[in-house]
Amino acid sequence: MASTESPKRPERLPATIVCIGMAGSGKTTFMQRLNAHLHAAQEPPYIINLDPAVKNVPFDRNIDIRDSVNYREVMTQYNLGPNGGIMTSLNLFATKIDQVIGILEKRASSISRVLVDTPGQIECFVWSASGAIITDALASTFPTVIAYIIDTPRTAQPATFMANMLYACSILYKTKLPMILVFNKTDAHDAEFAKEWMTDFEAFQRALRASEEEGGEEAIGGSGYMGSLLNSMSLMLDEFYNHLDLVGVSAMTGAGIDDFLKAVDGKVEEYERDYRPEMEKARAKREEDKLKNKQKELDRLMKDMNVGKAYSNDMRRRLRKQGKRIRKLTRRVYRDISGLAMFRRMQFWR
């Protein structure tokens, strides 16, 4: 006899790694290196591409937004620019995210990780409604980690470093998911300075003063306002750094990939321990609020129906009274008319 039991949920769900990074940070190259590393370890990942505008992707994709949405056709049909085309394409893809989640759930027992590549215009993904829908859908089903890819050589100055940290802070609090800072291109510039600045406030102060004294293209000059602002922000972000893992990698050579995967495993445990209970609590609260709103609407409808019923009954009573008055008046008029006619006949016979 055929079994009617539903398929068992795998004991360990695959970790979902959402790669976010500015254009030129080496995000796609990092995805390619990570994909090759996992294949070499006999742990092939499931890859999703969410960049509709990319022309060539140097790795195989299991799900590609370009297969279902034509980016250039979207731009032409809706008369949009490049960023508007990306956002609209993501909006169209987000309407099918439940099907994507269904496919991932079916394959969950055979894959170890899900890699998600996002557009280089990160504001189109992070700050759009479709980006929030996609990340929330993934995070509600699988342990999800944000990997924020940073161009290390371009972040060696205190000003650009602080700008990247502020962006990472905004992404962390927007997505509310565990985050790993991935300092890419360490073959061109070592990332030890970033670790030192994130753990030692005085080291960042020294680098800031040195930048002011040396000058240069990205140096901080002027009246000292920018230096004071960066000092204040570094103090403010000190607590923020405690919730982040920093990993230096080279997508070109493959250095640091193992450290990144260890950091992902640690963030998965953090997700299960801290983030999932909060998400379930928030989901339960949303469902409770939804039920309360439905009950309020139902109570309002019933009240309106009762008021309408009472109004109808009152109108019926009034109509009955008016009907009685009209019948009385009609009978009186009829008697008066009958009496007048009889009087006239009497006068005629006289």
C-alpha positions in Angstrom: 0.0 0.0 0.0 1.4 3.4 -0.9 2.5 5.6 2.0 0.6 8.9 2.5 3.3 10.4 4.8 4.9 13.7 3.7 8.6 13.7 3.0 10.7 14.1 6.1 12.3 17.4 6.8 16.1 17.1 6.6 17.9 17.3 9.9 20.3 20.1 8.7 18.9 22.5 6.2 21.4 24.0 3.7 22.8 27.4 4.6 21.9 30.2 2.2 24.6 32.7 1.5 23.4 36.0 0.0 26.3 37.8 -1.6 26.0 41.6 -1.6 28.6 44.0 -2.8 29.2 47.2 -4.7 30.0 47.1 -8.4 33.7 46.3 -8.8 34.1 44.7 -5.4 34.8 41.3 -7.0 31.5 39.7 -6.0 31.0 37.6 -9.1 34.6 36.5 -9.0 34.2 35.5 -5.4 31.1 33.6 -6.2 33.0 31.8 -9.0 35.9 30.9 -6.6 33.5 29.7 -3.9 31.6 27.6 -6.4 34.8 26.0 -7.6 36.0 25.3 -4.0 32.7 23.6 -3.0 32.8 21.5 -6.2 36.4 20.4 -5.4 35.2 19.4 -1.9 32.4 17.3 -3.5 29.8 19.7 -2.0 28.3 21.3 -5.1 26.1 24.3 -4.1 22.7 25.3 -5.5 23.3 28.7 -7.3 20.7 31.4 -7.9 21.5 34.5 -10.0 19.4 37.6 -9.2 21.2 40.0 -11.5 19.0 40.6 -14.6 21.5 43.0 -16.2 24.6 40.8 -16.2 25.7 39.7 -19.6 28.1 36.8 -18.8 28.2 34.7 -15.6 31.4 32.6 -15.2 29.7 29.8 -13.4 26.7 27.5 -13.9 23.4 28.6 -12.4 20.5 26.4 -11.2 18.0 29.3 -11.2 18.6 32.4 -13.3 16.4 35.5 -13.2 17.3 36.1 -16.9 15.5 32.9 -17.8 12.2 34.3 -16.7 12.6 38.1 -17.1 14.1 40.0 -20.1 15.8 43.0 -18.6 16.0 45.0 -21.8 12.4 44.2 -22.7 11.4 45.5 -19.3 13.3 48.7 -19.8 11.7 49.2 -23.3 8.1 48.2 -22.3 8.0 50.3 -19.1 10.2 53.2 -20.4 12.7 52.7 -17.5 16.4 53.4 -17.0 19.0 50.8 -15.9 18.2 50.9 -12.2 14.5 51.0 -12.7 14.8 48.0 -15.1 16.7 46.0 -12.4 14.1 46.9 -9.7 11.1 46.0 -12.0 12.8 42.8 -13.0 13.3 41.9 -9.3 9.7 42.8 -8.6 8.5 40.4 -11.4 10.8 37.7 -10.1 9.6 38.1 -6.5 6.1 37.2 -7.6 7.4 33.6 -8.2 9.6 33.3 -5.1 7.2 30.7 -3.6 8.0 28.4 -6.5 11.8 29.0 -5.9 11.4 28.1 -2.2 9.4 25.0 -3.2 12.3 23.8 -5.5 14.8 24.5 -2.8 12.8 22.5 -0.2 12.6 19.5 -2.6 16.4 19.5 -3.0 17.3 20.4 0.5 18.5 16.9 1.4 20.9 16.8 -1.5 22.6 20.2 -1.3 24.8 21.7 1.4 24.7 25.4 0.5 22.6 27.8 -1.5 24.6 30.7 -3.1 22.6 33.8 -4.2 24.3 36.4 -6.4 22.7 39.8 -6.3 23.0 42.9 -8.6 26.0 45.2 -8.2 23.7 48.1 -7.7 23.1 47.0 -4.2 20.5 49.7 -3.4 18.2 48.1 -6.0 18.2 44.9 -4.0 18.7 45.9 -0.4 16.3 48.9 -0.3 13.6 47.6 -2.6 10.4 45.8 -1.6 11.3 42.8 -3.9 14.7 42.4 -2.2 13.1 42.3 1.2 10.5 39.8 0.0 13.2 37.5 -1.4 15.5 37.7 1.6 12.5 37.2 4.1 11.3 34.2 2.1 14.7 32.6 2.1 15.4 33.4 5.8 12.0 32.0 6.9 12.8 28.6 5.4 16.6 28.2 5.5 19.4 29.5 7.7 20.5 32.6 5.8 23.7 34.6 6.1 24.6 37.9 4.4 28.1 38.1 2.9 29.0 41.7 2.3 31.9 41.8 -0.2 34.3 44.7 0.2 37.0 45.9 -2.2 40.0 45.9 0.2 42.4 48.2 -1.8 39.7 50.8 -2.1 39.0 50.7 1.6 42.5 51.3 2.9 41.7 54.9 3.7 39.8 55.8 6.9 37.1 57.7 5.0 36.2 54.9 2.5 36.6 52.3 5.3 34.0 54.2 7.5 31.7 54.6 4.5 31.7 50.8 3.9 31.1 50.1 7.6 28.1 52.5 7.6 26.7 50.7 4.5 27.3 47.3 6.2 25.5 48.6 9.3 22.5 49.7 7.2 22.3 46.4 5.5 22.5 44.5 8.8 19.7 46.4 10.3 17.6 46.3 7.1 17.8 42.6 6.6 18.1 41.6 10.3 20.2 38.6 9.3 23.7 37.4 10.4 26.5 39.2 8.4 30.0 38.4 7.4 32.3 41.1 6.1 34.4 39.6 3.3 37.4 41.8 2.5 38.2 40.6 -1.0 41.3 41.1 -3.1 43.8 40.4 -0.3 46.3 39.4 -2.9 46.5 43.1 -3.8 46.2 44.5 -0.3 46.2 42.7 3.0 43.1 43.1 5.2 44.9 43.2 8.6 44.5 46.9 8.8 40.7 46.5 8.8 40.8 43.9 11.7 43.0 46.3 13.7 40.7 49.3 13.1 37.6 47.3 14.1 39.2 46.1 17.3 41.4 49.0 18.3 39.8 52.4 18.3 43.2 54.2 18.9 44.7 52.5 15.8 41.9 54.0 13.7 42.6 57.4 15.3 46.3 57.1 14.4 45.4 56.2 10.8 43.0 59.1 10.6 45.6 61.6 11.8 48.1 60.1 9.4 45.7 60.5 6.5 45.1 64.2 7.4 48.8 64.9 7.5 49.7 63.0 4.3 47.0 64.4 2.1 46.4 62.7 -1.2 43.4 61.8 -3.4 41.3 60.3 -0.6 42.7 62.2 2.4 40.6 64.2 4.8 41.3 67.9 4.6 39.5 71.1 5.4 38.6 72.5 8.8 38.7 69.1 10.6 34.9 68.6 10.5 35.2 65.3 8.6 37.9 64.1 11.0 35.6 64.8 13.9 32.7 63.1 12.2 34.7 60.0 11.5 35.9 59.9 15.1 32.3 60.0 16.3 31.2 57.4 13.9 34.0 55.0 14.8 32.9 55.3 18.5 29.3 54.7 17.6 30.1 51.6 15.4 32.3 50.0 18.1 29.4 48.0 19.4 28.3 47.2 15.9 31.6 45.5 15.2 30.9 43.0 17.9 28.1 41.4 15.8 30.2 40.9 12.7 32.8 38.4 11.5 35.6 39.7 9.3 37.3 37.4 6.8 40.0 38.3 4.3 39.8 36.4 1.1 41.3 36.5 -2.4 38.9 35.5 -5.1 41.9 35.3 -7.5 44.0 32.8 -5.5 41.4 31.2 -3.3 43.1 32.2 -0.1 40.7 32.6 2.9 37.8 30.6 1.4 38.1 27.9 4.1 38.0 30.7 6.8 34.9 32.1 5.1 33.1 28.7 5.2 34.0 28.3 8.9 32.5 31.8 9.5 29.4 30.8 7.7 29.0 27.7 9.9 29.3 29.9 13.0 26.7 32.3 11.6 24.3 29.5 10.9 24.5 28.5 14.6 24.0 32.1 15.5 21.0 32.2 13.2 19.4 29.2 14.8 20.2 30.5 18.3 19.3 34.2 18.0 17.7 35.1 14.7 15.2 32.3 14.1 13.4 32.7 17.4 13.1 36.4 16.8 11.7 35.8 13.3 9.2 33.2 14.5 8.1 35.6 17.3 7.7 38.5 14.8 5.8 36.1 12.4 3.5 35.0 15.3 2.9 38.7 16.2 2.0 39.5 12.6 -0.4 36.6 12.4 -2.0 37.7 15.7 -2.3 41.3 14.5 -3.8 40.0 11.3 -6.4 38.0 13.2 -7.2 41.0 15.4 -7.7 43.2 12.4 -10.0 40.6 10.8 -12.0 40.4 14.0 -12.3 44.1 14.1 -13.5 44.2 10.6 -16.0 41.5 11.3 -17.3 43.3 14.4 -17.7 46.5 12.5 -19.6 44.6 9.7 -21.9 43.0 12.3 -22.5 46.4 13.9 -23.3 48.0 10.6 -25.7 45.1 9.8 -27.4 45.5 13.2 -27.7 49.2 12.7 -29.1 48.6 9.3 -31.6 46.0 10.7 -32.7 48.4 13.4 -33.1 51.2 10.9 -35.1 48.9 8.6 -37.4 47.9 11.5 -37.9 51.5 12.5 -38.7 52.4 8.9 -41.3 49.7 8.7 -43.0 50.9 11.8 -43.1 54.4 10.5 -44.4 53.3 7.1 -47.2 51.3 8.9 -48.2 54.4 10.9 -48.1 56.5 7.8 -50.2 53.9 6.0 -52.8 53.9 8.7 -52.9 57.7 8.6 -53.3 57.7 4.8 -56.1 55.1 5.0 -57.9 57.2 7.7 -57.6 60.3 5.6 -58.7 58.4 2.5 -61.8 57.1 4.3 -62.5 60.6 5.7 -62.1 62.2 2.2 -64.3 59.5 0.8 -67.0 60.1 3.3 -66.8 63.8 2.7 -67.1 63.4 -1.0 -70.0 60.9 -0.6 -71.8 63.3 1.7 -71.3 66.2 -0.7 -72.6 64.1 -3.7 -75.7 63.1 -1.7 -76.3 66.7 -0.7 -76.1 67.8 -4.4 -78.6 65.1 -5.5 -81.0 66.2 -2.8 -80.7 69.8 -4.0 -81.3 68.7 -7.6 -84.5 66.8 -6.8 -85.8 69.8 -5.0 
